[in-house]
Amino acid sequence: MTKHKLAIIALIIANIIWGAASPIFKLSLQNITPFTLAFIRFFGAAILILPFAYNHLSFDKKDLKYLLILSLSGVSVNIIFFFLGIQRAPSINAPIIASSGPVFIMLGGIFFLKEKIKLKMILGMLLSLLGVMVIIGKPLLENHNTEPAVMGNIFLVIATLGSVIHAISSKEIMHKYKAITVTFWSFLIASCTFFPLFVYESFQPAWMTNIDYRGVLGIVFGIVFSSAIAYLLYQWGLKETEVQEVGLFAYIDPVAALLLAIPLLGEYPTPLFFVGSILIFGGLFISEGRIHWHPIHKLKHKS
Protein backbone atom coordinates (compact mmCIF):
# COMPACT_ATOMS: atom_id res chain seq x y z
CA MET A 1 0.00 0.00 0.00
CA THR A 2 1.38 3.42 -0.98
CA LYS A 3 2.04 6.25 1.46
CA HIS A 4 -0.78 8.22 -0.14
CA LYS A 5 -3.31 5.47 0.57
CA LEU A 6 -2.06 5.12 4.13
CA ALA A 7 -2.37 8.90 4.52
CA ILE A 8 -5.99 8.68 3.35
CA ILE A 9 -6.72 5.96 5.92
CA ALA A 10 -5.05 8.10 8.61
CA LEU A 11 -7.18 11.13 7.72
CA ILE A 12 -10.37 9.04 7.64
CA ILE A 13 -9.69 7.63 11.13
CA ALA A 14 -8.77 11.07 12.48
CA ASN A 15 -11.99 12.58 11.18
CA ILE A 16 -14.14 9.75 12.57
CA ILE A 17 -12.59 10.42 15.99
CA TRP A 18 -13.09 14.17 15.67
CA GLY A 19 -16.65 13.68 14.45
CA ALA A 20 -17.41 11.68 17.59
CA ALA A 21 -15.65 14.33 19.69
CA SER A 22 -18.35 17.01 19.60
CA PRO A 23 -21.11 14.98 21.31
CA ILE A 24 -18.64 13.32 23.70
CA PHE A 25 -17.11 16.64 24.77
CA LYS A 26 -20.51 18.32 25.04
CA LEU A 27 -21.49 15.59 27.49
CA SER A 28 -18.21 15.95 29.38
CA LEU A 29 -18.51 19.74 29.66
CA GLN A 30 -21.64 19.20 31.74
CA ASN A 31 -19.29 17.94 34.45
CA ILE A 32 -15.92 19.66 33.92
CA THR A 33 -14.97 23.23 33.04
CA PRO A 34 -13.74 23.87 29.46
CA PHE A 35 -10.23 25.19 30.05
CA THR A 36 -9.53 22.58 32.69
CA LEU A 37 -10.48 19.90 30.20
CA ALA A 38 -8.42 21.59 27.47
CA PHE A 39 -5.29 21.83 29.63
CA ILE A 40 -5.52 18.28 30.99
CA ARG A 41 -6.28 16.96 27.51
CA PHE A 42 -3.31 18.49 25.69
CA PHE A 43 -0.76 18.47 28.49
CA GLY A 44 -1.65 14.84 29.16
CA ALA A 45 -1.36 14.03 25.44
CA ALA A 46 2.05 15.77 25.26
CA ILE A 47 3.29 13.63 28.16
CA LEU A 48 1.80 10.53 26.54
CA ILE A 49 3.66 10.96 23.24
CA LEU A 50 6.90 12.34 24.76
CA PRO A 51 8.65 8.92 24.90
CA PHE A 52 7.96 8.48 21.18
CA ALA A 53 8.93 12.06 20.30
CA TYR A 54 12.00 12.27 22.55
CA ASN A 55 14.53 11.56 19.80
CA HIS A 56 12.80 13.93 17.38
CA LEU A 57 12.36 17.09 19.44
CA SER A 58 14.90 19.33 17.73
CA PHE A 59 13.83 21.92 15.18
CA ASP A 60 15.34 24.90 13.37
CA LYS A 61 14.93 28.12 15.38
CA LYS A 62 13.65 29.93 12.31
CA ASP A 63 10.71 27.51 12.24
CA LEU A 64 9.60 28.47 15.75
CA LYS A 65 7.20 31.05 14.30
CA TYR A 66 5.49 28.33 12.27
CA LEU A 67 5.19 26.06 15.30
CA LEU A 68 3.64 28.96 17.21
CA ILE A 69 1.17 29.63 14.41
CA LEU A 70 0.29 25.94 14.19
CA SER A 71 -0.28 25.49 17.90
CA LEU A 72 -2.09 28.80 18.48
CA SER A 73 -4.42 28.39 15.50
CA GLY A 74 -4.93 24.64 15.24
CA VAL A 75 -5.05 23.91 18.97
CA SER A 76 -5.47 26.99 21.18
CA VAL A 77 -7.94 29.01 19.11
CA ASN A 78 -9.63 25.96 17.64
CA ILE A 79 -10.21 24.19 20.96
CA ILE A 80 -11.13 27.26 23.02
CA PHE A 81 -13.88 28.28 20.61
CA PHE A 82 -14.88 24.69 19.91
CA PHE A 83 -15.52 24.05 23.61
CA LEU A 84 -17.29 27.39 24.08
CA GLY A 85 -19.35 26.67 20.98
CA ILE A 86 -20.61 23.21 21.85
CA GLN A 87 -21.51 24.40 25.34
CA ARG A 88 -24.03 26.77 23.77
CA ALA A 89 -25.07 25.15 20.48
CA PRO A 90 -26.06 21.60 19.52
CA SER A 91 -23.01 19.40 19.12
CA ILE A 92 -24.17 18.25 15.66
CA ASN A 93 -23.65 21.83 14.42
CA ALA A 94 -19.91 21.66 15.07
CA PRO A 95 -18.89 19.21 12.33
CA ILE A 96 -21.33 20.76 9.82
CA ILE A 97 -19.82 24.20 10.33
CA ALA A 98 -16.34 22.68 10.31
CA SER A 99 -17.22 21.06 6.97
CA SER A 100 -17.14 24.54 5.47
CA GLY A 101 -13.39 24.50 6.16
CA PRO A 102 -12.56 23.57 2.54
CA VAL A 103 -14.14 26.86 1.44
CA PHE A 104 -11.74 28.82 3.63
CA ILE A 105 -8.87 26.53 2.63
CA MET A 106 -9.61 27.29 -1.01
CA LEU A 107 -9.65 31.01 -0.22
CA GLY A 108 -6.37 30.63 1.65
CA GLY A 109 -4.90 28.68 -1.24
CA ILE A 110 -5.93 31.44 -3.64
CA PHE A 111 -4.61 34.36 -1.60
CA PHE A 112 -1.54 32.85 0.08
CA LEU A 113 -0.47 29.97 -2.16
CA LYS A 114 -1.43 31.73 -5.43
CA GLU A 115 -3.55 28.82 -6.61
CA LYS A 116 -5.72 29.35 -9.70
CA ILE A 117 -9.26 30.64 -9.25
CA LYS A 118 -12.31 29.53 -11.25
CA LEU A 119 -15.85 30.85 -11.50
CA LYS A 120 -17.37 27.60 -10.21
CA MET A 121 -15.14 27.85 -7.13
CA ILE A 122 -16.54 31.31 -6.36
CA LEU A 123 -20.13 30.13 -6.88
CA GLY A 124 -19.56 27.06 -4.74
CA MET A 125 -17.92 29.03 -1.96
CA LEU A 126 -20.80 31.52 -1.87
CA LEU A 127 -23.32 28.67 -1.67
CA SER A 128 -21.41 27.00 1.17
CA LEU A 129 -21.13 30.27 3.06
CA LEU A 130 -24.89 30.71 2.69
CA GLY A 131 -25.29 27.27 4.27
CA VAL A 132 -23.09 28.35 7.18
CA MET A 133 -25.28 31.42 7.66
CA VAL A 134 -28.39 29.20 7.73
CA ILE A 135 -26.84 27.02 10.46
CA ILE A 136 -25.75 30.08 12.45
CA GLY A 137 -29.15 31.74 12.17
CA LYS A 138 -31.15 28.53 12.68
CA PRO A 139 -32.10 29.37 16.30
CA LEU A 140 -33.51 32.73 15.13
CA LEU A 141 -35.51 31.14 12.33
CA GLU A 142 -36.81 28.40 14.61
CA ASN A 143 -37.70 30.85 17.42
CA HIS A 144 -35.61 29.03 20.00
CA ASN A 145 -33.54 30.46 22.87
CA THR A 146 -31.50 32.40 20.35
CA GLU A 147 -28.64 34.27 22.01
CA PRO A 148 -26.59 31.36 23.45
CA ALA A 149 -27.10 29.14 20.41
CA VAL A 150 -26.25 31.84 17.84
CA MET A 151 -23.17 32.84 19.81
CA GLY A 152 -22.20 29.17 20.07
CA ASN A 153 -22.46 28.79 16.29
CA ILE A 154 -20.30 31.89 15.78
CA PHE A 155 -17.71 30.42 18.15
CA LEU A 156 -17.73 27.24 16.04
CA VAL A 157 -17.00 29.31 12.91
CA ILE A 158 -14.01 30.89 14.65
CA ALA A 159 -12.83 27.42 15.68
CA THR A 160 -13.06 26.34 12.03
CA LEU A 161 -10.99 29.32 10.90
CA GLY A 162 -8.32 28.29 13.40
CA SER A 163 -8.14 24.80 11.91
CA VAL A 164 -7.96 26.27 8.39
CA ILE A 165 -4.98 28.47 9.31
CA HIS A 166 -3.38 25.39 10.82
CA ALA A 167 -3.88 23.32 7.65
CA ILE A 168 -2.45 26.03 5.38
CA SER A 169 0.54 26.93 7.56
CA SER A 170 1.37 23.26 8.23
CA LYS A 171 2.61 22.89 4.67
CA GLU A 172 5.45 25.30 5.45
CA ILE A 173 7.22 22.90 7.80
CA MET A 174 5.59 19.46 7.61
CA HIS A 175 8.02 18.35 4.90
CA LYS A 176 10.94 19.14 7.23
CA TYR A 177 9.90 17.31 10.39
CA LYS A 178 8.22 14.13 11.52
CA ALA A 179 4.52 14.38 12.39
CA ILE A 180 5.24 13.47 16.01
CA THR A 181 7.66 16.41 16.33
CA VAL A 182 5.11 18.97 15.20
CA THR A 183 2.35 17.32 17.24
CA PHE A 184 4.34 17.28 20.47
CA TRP A 185 5.39 20.93 20.26
CA SER A 186 1.89 21.99 19.22
CA PHE A 187 0.43 20.29 22.28
CA LEU A 188 3.04 21.68 24.66
CA ILE A 189 2.77 25.25 23.36
CA ALA A 190 -1.03 25.09 23.46
CA SER A 191 -0.90 23.71 27.01
CA CYS A 192 0.96 26.85 28.05
CA THR A 193 -1.86 29.00 26.64
CA PHE A 194 -4.50 26.94 28.45
CA PHE A 195 -2.63 26.92 31.78
CA PRO A 196 -3.57 30.44 33.02
CA LEU A 197 -7.22 29.73 32.24
CA PHE A 198 -6.93 26.37 33.99
CA VAL A 199 -5.53 28.12 37.08
CA TYR A 200 -8.38 30.62 36.98
CA GLU A 201 -10.96 27.82 36.86
CA SER A 202 -9.16 26.07 39.72
CA PHE A 203 -10.31 28.86 42.05
CA GLN A 204 -13.90 27.93 41.31
CA PRO A 205 -15.57 25.09 43.25
CA ALA A 206 -13.29 22.04 42.99
CA TRP A 207 -14.28 19.91 40.02
CA MET A 208 -12.31 16.90 41.21
CA THR A 209 -14.73 16.27 44.08
CA ASN A 210 -17.70 16.27 41.70
CA ILE A 211 -16.28 14.54 38.66
CA ASP A 212 -18.23 11.58 37.33
CA TYR A 213 -18.16 9.36 34.25
CA ARG A 214 -18.81 12.36 31.97
CA GLY A 215 -15.69 14.21 33.01
CA VAL A 216 -13.59 11.03 33.03
CA LEU A 217 -14.84 10.15 29.55
CA GLY A 218 -13.84 13.59 28.25
CA ILE A 219 -10.36 13.38 29.78
CA VAL A 220 -9.60 9.85 28.55
CA PHE A 221 -11.10 10.37 25.10
CA GLY A 222 -9.40 13.77 24.84
CA ILE A 223 -5.92 12.64 25.83
CA VAL A 224 -5.73 9.27 24.09
CA PHE A 225 -8.00 9.46 21.06
CA SER A 226 -8.93 13.02 20.11
CA SER A 227 -5.48 14.43 20.87
CA ALA A 228 -2.64 11.90 20.71
CA ILE A 229 -3.98 9.46 18.12
CA ALA A 230 -6.07 11.77 15.91
CA TYR A 231 -3.56 14.63 15.77
CA LEU A 232 -0.69 12.28 14.96
CA LEU A 233 -2.71 10.66 12.19
CA TYR A 234 -3.83 14.06 10.91
CA GLN A 235 -0.35 15.61 10.91
CA TRP A 236 1.13 12.61 9.13
CA GLY A 237 -1.74 12.48 6.64
CA LEU A 238 -1.40 16.21 6.02
CA LYS A 239 2.25 15.72 5.20
CA GLU A 240 1.45 13.16 2.50
CA THR A 241 -1.51 14.94 0.83
CA GLU A 242 -2.34 18.24 -0.82
CA VAL A 243 -3.70 21.24 1.11
CA GLN A 244 -7.03 21.24 -0.74
CA GLU A 245 -7.48 17.48 -0.24
CA VAL A 246 -7.30 17.67 3.55
CA GLY A 247 -10.52 19.62 4.06
CA LEU A 248 -12.47 17.08 2.04
CA PHE A 249 -12.18 14.50 4.79
CA ALA A 250 -14.39 16.68 6.98
CA TYR A 251 -17.29 15.06 5.09
CA ILE A 252 -16.94 12.17 7.53
CA ASP A 253 -17.27 14.21 10.72
CA PRO A 254 -21.00 15.12 10.55
CA VAL A 255 -22.01 11.49 10.03
CA ALA A 256 -19.98 10.30 13.03
CA ALA A 257 -21.31 13.15 15.19
CA LEU A 258 -24.94 12.58 14.24
CA LEU A 259 -24.79 8.83 14.84
CA LEU A 260 -23.44 9.42 18.35
CA ALA A 261 -25.32 12.60 19.31
CA ILE A 262 -28.76 11.02 18.87
CA PRO A 263 -28.35 8.25 21.49
CA LEU A 264 -25.88 10.14 23.71
CA LEU A 265 -27.49 13.60 23.90
CA GLY A 266 -30.89 13.19 22.28
CA GLU A 267 -29.99 15.73 19.60
CA TYR A 268 -31.96 15.36 16.39
CA PRO A 269 -31.48 17.31 13.15
CA THR A 270 -34.18 19.78 12.15
CA PRO A 271 -35.32 20.69 8.59
CA LEU A 272 -33.18 23.86 8.66
CA PHE A 273 -30.20 21.79 9.75
CA PHE A 274 -30.59 19.72 6.59
CA VAL A 275 -31.07 22.85 4.46
CA GLY A 276 -27.85 24.37 5.77
CA SER A 277 -26.01 21.07 5.37
CA ILE A 278 -27.17 20.64 1.78
CA LEU A 279 -26.07 24.19 0.92
CA ILE A 280 -22.65 23.66 2.48
CA PHE A 281 -21.99 20.32 0.81
CA GLY A 282 -23.62 21.43 -2.44
CA GLY A 283 -21.29 24.41 -2.55
CA LEU A 284 -18.32 22.20 -1.88
CA PHE A 285 -19.38 19.86 -4.68
CA ILE A 286 -19.66 22.78 -7.12
CA SER A 287 -16.29 24.18 -6.03
CA GLU A 288 -14.54 20.85 -6.35
CA GLY A 289 -16.41 19.85 -9.49
CA ARG A 290 -15.96 16.13 -8.90
CA ILE A 291 -17.61 13.75 -6.48
CA HIS A 292 -14.67 11.32 -6.74
CA TRP A 293 -12.74 13.52 -4.34
CA HIS A 294 -14.64 11.76 -1.60
CA PRO A 295 -12.01 10.07 0.60
CA ILE A 296 -13.35 6.53 0.20
CA HIS A 297 -13.17 6.82 -3.58
CA LYS A 298 -9.65 8.21 -3.35
CA LEU A 299 -8.63 5.25 -1.24
CA LYS A 300 -9.79 2.87 -3.94
CA HIS A 301 -8.43 4.59 -7.00
CA LYS A 302 -5.49 6.83 -6.07
CA SER A 303 -2.21 5.09 -6.73
Secondary structure by P-SEA (a helix, b strand, c coil): ccaaaaaaaaaaaaaaaaaaaaaaaaaaaacccaaaaaaaaaaaaaaaacccccccccccccaaaaaaaaaaaccaaaaaaaaaaaacccaaaaaaaaaaaaaaaaaaaaccccccccaaaaaaaaaaaaaaaaaaacccccccccaaaaaaaaaaaaaaaaaaaaaaacccccccccaaaaaaaaaaaaaaaaaaaaaaaaacccccccccaaaaaaaaaaaccccaaaaaaaaaaaaacccccccccccaaaaaaaaaaaccccccccaaaaaaaaaaaaaaaaaaccccccaaaaaaccc
